[in-house]
Amino acid sequence: MNKYTKDGLIDIWKELSQNMGSDKLDIYFEDLAEILNGFDSNPKKVLEIGIQRGGNVCFLLQVLPAGSMVVGIDIHLPGQNLPEAIQFIKGSSLDRKVIAEVAKNGPYDLIIEDASHIQTHVCKNLDNYAPMLKINGIMIIEDTQYALLPGWGRGLLGRKNVLNHYTKNYYKNLTFQGRNEIILNARFKPYSMILTRLELTDIYRMDSFNNSKEIMLKPTRLELLKKILYLKYEQRKPYFIFLIVSILLKIKNHSR
């Protein structure tokens, strides 16, 4: 299997996808290169929630191992006919019929959530589709910066945020093992969230800063609080930078 680099993936993506009206932040290709390079040569199953015009699913099929299958969901039809190895499902990712249809093709090695970015929708997609991951499968939630903006289901006070949803409903499962629970380890990036489904047989503690796992004693409440505060800081950092720049520009314009 090819070893990919960020720049190499960007070149492939531009050739296949950009002319179809797709868009993708360059920063995402670094994480995608790491994920693809971790795959073996066996065929993979990938789901993209929100395919826009279809360019990214064509790109994914190109860079995955031979024989892989890509499933895409969108409320709009793609911009052109898609290859046979791509199964397109028209409809809302929140629709129960769509969820059932997607589940028939699972479980998935990789799921990319790139749909409406409205926080209530993102949280529901996390709940509905994370159980379709294979053990050690990865789910990427893209464009988490929308959680920091008013009008996308959150506002500036942090309510209905996918990060809050994760820490409330999934983070506890990392430390308190339960039967038949979906256990997800999260890494937070400036504009995305990368979740890995784990299968644990012992009580694990997730390290507060590098998200590695070790068999340890149950963490203290202070350790849990420290982790959550750190994750909240990481996701809010882009907003703080945006806020500071906005204030400085206002001061500059006012002084003219």
Order of alpha helices (4+ residues) and beta strands (2+ residues): alpha-alpha-beta-alpha-beta-beta-alpha-beta-alpha-beta-alpha-alpha-beta-beta-beta-beta-alpha
